[in-house]
Amino acid sequence: MASTASKLSTVSTSGREIVLSRVFDAPRELVWRAFTDPERLAIWWGPMGFRTRTHRMEVKPGGAWRYVMVGPDGREYQNRITYLEVEEPERLRYKHGGEQDTEPVNFEVLVTFDRDGGARDRTRVTMRSLFPSRDALELVVREYGALEGGKQTFERLAGHLGEAAAAGPLDRPFVMTRVFRAPRARVWDAWTQREHLARWMGPKGTTMARSSLELRPGGLFHYGMQSPDGKLTWGRWVFREIVPAERLVVVVSFSDEHAGITRHPFAADWPLETLSTMTFAEHAGIGRGTTVVLNWTPLNATEAERRAFATSHAGMAQGWSGTMQQLEAYLAAAGDGAGR
């Protein structure tokens, strides 16, 4: 089994070159398809929160991939890739840029796909981007967040490859991505400090009437949400993983006033516990700010509970959209007073 460290992305610069590398738990042929199938690329290509629309794609020497990347702030980035070498499933070499209506960056990329340690089910992908000058490299790092964006892109690829091997639609996570125009440390504080959470957390029209928070692995955030009619609904988070300003993993459940676990008050088949993972990253685009990705799944759930969760994504999206809008307004109003 590959070590955890080997599965993390590494990125470095040397002279005119950026080198990005990672081991993926997937056979080389599957990873190759992820790089050459436009439907798969639409799922993972680009940093956190970005979407990709393909206009045309011909993966052959002299062929081109013309696509638009749309950032989570709505900005569109026109791109063109021209393939120079295509050796399935081992090697891709292409030129990025080269047209007037594309982003003003030009570089050449070599992507290699190697069986990690000879294993058929693990693939090391190494992406070498060579720029015409050191200044051109520094431009994409400074203006486009290329180093952080590369790591985020490979993280999304790892997630896509994992989902490709998942059991089925009942295991599809609920995922929401938002960009906040605030420094990452300030956004982190808004998610992890009781006085901030009380100002934005919860559905529109509710207020956090009571709460307590102990920010440590195994610690508890216990809160009571009050609706306009005065009714209190209790909830709790149990902190499972805390990586400051990067990652927060919590076990979420409905609760009572004594912090016990209870069923959803209006949906008997809702999972008794769910697992929520929030990641915080620099927005790898011109707009800057902080990209927050929420990944939410049932935990230790029955088939009926998994089905209830899977069929509620639309309602969850509506509810979380309102909550995220409240956070956006709070961060904007708080300004420098909300954190660092």
N, C-alpha and C positions, 0 to 999 in steps of 0.2 A: 504494500500500500504506500502511495506517495505521502510524504510528510505534509502537514498543514502549511508549513512555510513554503514548500515548493509550489503550492497552488495559489500563492499570492502573486500579484503582478509586480514586476520590477521594471523601473524606467530610469534611464540614465542618458546623459548627453556627453558627447566627446567631439570636440571640433565642430564639424558641420552636421553631426549625426545624432538622432534620437533613437535609442534602442528600447523596445518594449517587449517583455517576455513573460510567459505564464504557462503552467501545466494545467491542462483541462482533463477532467475525468470523462473522456469520450474518445471513441476510435477516430483515427485520422480521417477516414472517409466522411464521417458525420461532421467533423469540424470543417473540412473542405467545403461541404455543401452549405454550411452556415455562411461561408465567405462568398459563395458564388450563386446562391439562389436569392433573387430579389425579395421573395416573400419572407424568407428567413432573415435577411438583412434588415427588413423593415421592423423586425422585433427587437434587434439588439444593437444595430450600428449607431454609434455616437454616444456622447456622455449621458449621464443620468438626466432623464426628463426630455431628451431630444427624440424627435420622430423623423423618419426618413421616407421620402416619396421618390420612387424610381420612375423616370421618364422612359428610359430605354437601357438595355444592358445586353452586351455581347461579350461573353468571357472567352476571348480568343486573341492571339497576337494581332494588334491593330484594331481590335474592337474597343468599344467605349461603354462606360457606365455613367450615365447622366442622371443626377439625382439632386433633390433639395433636402437639406436638413433644416428642421423647424425646431428652434429652441423652446424651452418651457416658458419663455417670456414672449413667444410669438414671432421672434425675429427669424427670417428665412435666410439660409446660406446656400447659394447656388454652387454646385460642385460638378466636376468632370474628372473621371479617371480614364486613362488610356492604357490598355494592357500591352505590355512589352513581351512578357514570357508567361506561358501557362503550362505547367507541368503537373497534371493531376496525379495524385493528391499531395504533392511534395512541395511545390514552389509556385509563387505568384510574384511577378515583378511588374510594376505599373508606374506611370507618371500621373501625379495629381496636379490639377490646374491646367492652365494653358489656353484659356479662352477669355475674351474681354468681359463677358457677363458672369464669370465665376469669381469666387473670392480671390483676392490678390495674393495668393500664396502658391508657390510652385516648388515641388520637391519630388524625388523619386523614392519608391518604396519597394523593399524586398521582403516578402513574407514567406517563411519556411515552416513546414509542418513535419515534425519529427516524432517518432514513437519514443516516449520518455522511457529511457532504460530498456528499450526493446519491447515494452509492454504494448499489446494490441489495443488496450482499452484506455490508454492515457496518451495524450498528445501535447508536446511542447510546441507552442506557437511563438515565433520570434519575428518581430516586425521592426525592420531597420529603415528609418526615414532619413534620406540624405538631401540636404539643402544646398543651394548654390553658394551660400556664404554663411558665416557665423551670424551676421546681422539678420539674415532671413530666418534662421532658426530662432533667434531671440525674439523676433517679431511674433511668431506663432505662439511662443511660450508666454510672452507678455500680453498680447492682445486677445488671444483665443484660449489661453489656459491649456496648452497642448499637453503638458505633462500630466496634470490631474485628469484632463479629458481622456487621455489614453488609458489610464488605469481604470477609470469609470467605464469606458467602453468594454474592456476585457472583463470587468465584473459583470456587466450586462450579458456578455457572451456566455460566461459561466452559468448565469441564471437561466439563459435560454436553453443551453445544452442539458441542464438539470431538468427543466420542465419537459424537454423532448422525451426524457426517459420516465416521466411521472406516470402515475397509474391511469389518470383519466380526468374528465371535466369536474368531478366532485372535489378534486384536489387543487383546482386552480385558485391561486391566492387572489385576494383583493389588493390591488396596487394603485396608489395615487401619488402623483409627483407634483410638487409646487416649487416655484422659485420665489423667494422673499428678498426684497431689496434692503437687506440688512446684513451686517457682518455675521459670520457663522457663530462666533462666541455669543452674540446677542440672541440669535435664534435658539441656540442650545439652552441658554438660560430660560427662555420663554417656555421650553418643554420640561424643564427639570427643577424649577423653583416655584414653590407653592404660591407666592405672591403674584407671580406672572401667570401661572396656570389659571388662577381664579379670575383673571381679567378676560380670558378668551375661550377657555375650554368649554365644550358642550354645545348642544344645538342652539340655534337662534331662539331668543326669547327666554332662555333659562339663565339662572345665575348659580354660581357655586357658593352655596350658603355655608357649608362647613367643610373643612379639609384638614388633613395632616399628611406630612410627607417625610420619609426618611430615605435619602438618596444613597443607597448602597446595595450591592448584590444581596438579595433576600429581603431588602427593605420594602416598605409598603407606602403607597400613596392611596389614601382612603378619602373619599369625597362624597358629598351629598349635593345633587343638582336639584334646584327648586324651580318648578314650572310656574307660569304666570298665575295659576289657581292656588299656588301655595304648597303643592304636593312635593315631597322629597323623594327622589330616586337615588339610591346609593350605588356606588361603583368602587372598584379597587384595581390597582396595578400592583403586581409583585415584580420588583426589578430583578431580572435574570442576568443581564449583561449591561455594563456601563463603560463605554469608551468615550471619555470627555470630548465633546465637539465633533464626534464622528459617528457613534452608533449607540442606540438605546434599544434594548430588548426587554419587553415586559409581558407578563401573563395577565390578561385582562378578564374580569368577570363582573357580573352584577353582584351586589352586596347588600348587607343590612347595616343598621346603625352601629353594630358591634364588630364590623369588618369581616363577618362570615361570608361564605360564598352562597349565593342564591340563584335561582332561575330568572331568566328574562321575565319581567312582569307581564309582558303582552304576547310572548311567543314561547310556548312550552318546549318546542324542539330546537330552540337556539342553543348552540354549544355552551356547556357550563363554563368552559374556559376557552379563551382564544389567545393566540400568540401574535403580538404586534412588534414588528421590527421597524425602527425609524433610523434612517441614515442621513447624515448631514455632510454635505460636500460643497466646496467652492463651485459656483456656477461656471462651467467651462465654456464660456461664450463671451461675446463682447459686452453683454448687459451686466455681467458680474452679479453679486449677491450670493445667496445661499440656496442650494437645491436640497429639498427635503423629500425623501421617498418613504412612503408608508407601505409596508408589506404586512398583510393581515391574514392569518390562517386559523382554522379550528385547531384545538389542541386536545388530544386524547378523546376524540369525538366519535359518536356512533354514526352509522350510515345516515340515519334520519337527521342528525345534527349537521353532518357534512352537507347534506342536501339542502337543509334550511339556509345554511351559510351561502352555498353556491348560488341559490336562486334569489338571494337578497342583494346582489352586487349593485343593482341599479339604485335601490334605496340607500345603500351605504354610500354610494357616490354622491347622492344628493345631500345626505346628512353631513358627510365630511367636507363637501364643497362649502357649505355654509360655515362650518367650523373654521376651515382654512381662511375664509374671507375675514372672519373675526380676528384671527391671528394676524393677517396682513394689515388690517386696520389698526390693531393694537401696536404692532411694530412701527408703523408709519407715524402714529400719534406720539409714541414714547420717545422716538428719536434717540439721541445719545443718552437719555436718562434711563433707557431700558437695559443697558448693559454696556459692555466694552465696545 
